Amino acid sequence: MENSKKAYKNPIRAAIASLLIGMVMRILHWPFSKGIIFISFAAILILYALRFFKKEEKKSVDLIKMALVLFWTTNGLLTILDFTYTLFFQIGTAFTFIAWFAMEGTSYFMSKEGDAKNSITEIIWNFVMVIGVLTLICGGLMHLLNWEYSIPTLTLGLTIVTSYILRDIFTAPKKNKDDINNEELYS
């Protein structure tokens, strides 16, 4: 299935964006953050499972991605419910992520021909995403070390990543050269 034609792509991205917003709310100790995180994890699990079962041809990498989502979301749901024995799901998430990265990894972001067909705008947005992820990592490390400005750094990183996801949801898909506008009507 081509990246632009994946089932439930935008609802899954919206659930991930709401998960990130819930995490920012939890860091800032705002009310209802646990509920938003719980609903987001549940929505990601349900939507991805529907997407998986809708797929006609399932490859081994698809099974690994489904297992990754299952372990990750189950761990998140049980953590929100203060379940103490989530180590199994954390280990499952780690192993399935390593397996996915070994099988698909960075090739997931490349075109089928192997060339990068990104415009300058896409390259800048991808750079912004990398900066957001690095800011998240730095903020998390700063928070672990009890340094000042860890919460604003985490919030900035989550805001950047969330804005990247929301921009991706709400932008119109690019037309390919192969797209022909209503040609069959004029034949």
Residue, then its C-alpha position, 0 to 999 in steps of 0.5 A: m500500500e502506498n504511503s498516501k493511500k493508507a487506510y485510517k492515516n489521518p485518524i491515526r495521526a490525529a490520535i497521535a497528536s492528541l496523545l502528545i497533547g495529553m503528554v504535555m498536559r500531564i507534564l504541566h499537571w493539568p486536569f484530564s491529562k490521563g483521560i486524554i492519554f488513555i483515549s488516545f492510546a485506545a484510539i491508536l490501538i483500535l484504528y491501527a488494528l482496523r487498518f491492519f485487518k483491512k489490508e489485503e496482503k500482509k507481509s511479515v513487516d506488517l505483522i511486526k508493526m502490528a505487534l509493535v503497536l499492540f505492545w506500545t499501546t497496551n503498555g501505555l494503557l496499563t501505565i495510565l491505569d497504574f498497573t505495576y507489571t508493564l515490563f513485559f510490554q516494554i520489552g515487547t515494544a523494544f524487541t518489535f521496534i528493533a525488528w521493525f527497524a532492522m526490516e524496514g527502518t529508514s527505507y520507510f521514508m524513502s521513495k520506491e526508486g530509492d531517491a529522495k523526491n522531497s521539495i525544499t519545504e518538505i526537507i525543512w519540515n523534516f528538519v523541524m521534526v528532527i529538531g523537535v525530537l532532539t528537543l524532546i530527548c534533551g528535555g527528558l534528560m534534563h528532567l531526569l537530571n532535575w535541571e532548570y528549564s526541563i519542563p519548557t524544553l519538553t513542552l517545546g519539543l512536544t509542541i514542535v512534534t505535534s505541530y508537525i503531525l497536525r501540519d501533515i494531517f491538514t495539508a492537501p496531498k500533492k498531485n502526482k504527474d500520473d494523476i489525470n483530472n477527470e480524463e475518463l469523462y472526456s474520452 
